[in-house]
Amino acid sequence: MTLLEVAAPVMEVFASIQGEGRYVGEPQVFLRLSGCPLRCAWCDTPHSWTVRAGATARVARAHGGAAREDAWATPFQAAVWVAATEPGEPRTVSVTGGEPLMWPEFLRALRPMLAPRRLHLETGGGHPETLARVLDTFDHVSLDLKLPLDLGPPVELTEGALPALVSPATGIQPPTTEPAPRDEAEWTLARRRCLQLVADHDACAKIVVAAGRAALDFEPLLEDVARCAPSLTVFFAPATPMNGVAAPDVETVIEVAELARELGLTTRVLPQVHRLLRIP
């Protein structure tokens, strides 16, 4: 398989300011891929979950406006779009979703196309074996740690329209064969494995705190960080009120942060800065 024989569904490409995690405030280009089997209650991009026939990608232009392109793109085409989006010097590229780990071959082929830019991955943390395959592709990983209480039953991409689109003629490859976790026990195993993988990598952990959750609900997640990746900085992100999800009270956020500190973890409380700035 050559680099030009791999394609993935791109939802949008745009330049903005990183609003979350370790590199908050850095001007970056965002490459958003479609397709995610996870169903997080507080997801701010639920329109990225499915892969649809005939979908188009929105590609922002450096000096205003945007174009609509066929969503299925090779790594080379994605790199061309990134360059067209950058308003100045080359930027770090953050690959987000959706769940980018659905498309491991595309991710691995993307690196040489975007060099010498830094490449960052934003992942939901439900696919550790796929993460292991692509980890050396990325300069930084932002790893979500999710409460089982916040998750609905997963919907694999193979249950939707994607199987009919897969074809050697189009270069569209099946998504990763690694299934998403389906219960608390599977999520615990996936979370611990992902933490072990990024423990010695440039990485951070992100935990969304929404209304209706008690601080002690987060204790198993924090104990796993302390056990598997104690040097990882944990960013607590108060949920942005949208799509029927309410923000937590300040007292709960502070209590969760104190739980982490008691475990010896480095913590930060960081709302979504790009939402505060009203930018993409």
ABEGO torsion letter per residue (X at the ends): XBAAABBBBBABBBBBBBABEAABGBBBBBBBBBEBABBBAABABAAAABBBBGBBBBBBBAAEEBBBBBABBBAAAAAAAAAAABABBBBBBBBBOEBAAABAAAAAAAAAAAOABBBBBBBAGABAAAAAAAAAABABBBBBBBBAAABBBBBBAAABAAAAABBAAAGBBBBBABBBBABAAAAAAAAAAAAAAAAABBBBBBBBBBBGBBAAAAAAAAAAAAAABAABBBBBBBBBBBGGBBBBBAAAAAAAAAAAAAAGBBBBBBBBAAAAAGBX
